[in-house]
């Protein structure tokens, strides 16, 4: 929140502020700790480890839980 005596020297555009996109942890299933997209349930291939987004739905994913179980 801005202080009461704050003065802006111009207009603030919506593009000036950064909106954070939600990041969801990957789901871990199976005996081999396979990673799945939390939104569309797509299985990630071995070559897709640590990608930022699901190739199918574009959901932003976090690989921290998967690394905790597999490193």
N, C-alpha and C positions, 0 to 999 in steps of 0.2 A: 504494500500500500504506500502511496506517495504521501509526503508530508503536506500539511495544509498550505504552507507558503510556497509550494513548488510552482514554478512558472515554466511553461514550455515555450521555446523560441520558434516553434513552427508546428506543423501538423505531424502527428505520428501515424504512420501507415500500418495496416495490419501485417504487411510484409516485413516491417522492422522488428517485430517480435517473433521469436522462435517458438513454434508450437512443438511440444514433445509428443512423439508418437508412442503409443503403448508398446512395450516389449514383453512377450510372453515366453516363459521357460518351455523348452521342448519337453514333450512327454516321453518317458522312458518305459518301454514295454519289452517283455520277453526275456528269455534266458540269456540272450546275448546283449542285453541292454540297448536295443535298437531305439533310435530317436524318431519321434513322430511329431508332425506339426500339431500344435495345440488347437488350431481352428479347424482345419480340414482333414486332419488325421492321416495325412500322407506320410509314408515312410521315407526318411532321408536315406539316400544311398551312401556308401562308404566314402565316395569321392566328394560328397556334399557336406562333410563335417565342417562346422564353423562358418557356413554361409550366413549372411545377414538376414535373408528373407526366404520364405518358402517359395519354391519355383511355381507352385500351383496357385496359391491364393494371395501371395505377396505379404503375408503376415510377418512382422519383424520378430525374430526369435532370439532367445538367449540360451547359449550352450553351457552355461555354468553348471547346472545340475548333471548334465551328461559327463562333463569333465570330472566332476566330483566322484562319480561312480566308476569312471574308466581310466583315470590317470594314475 
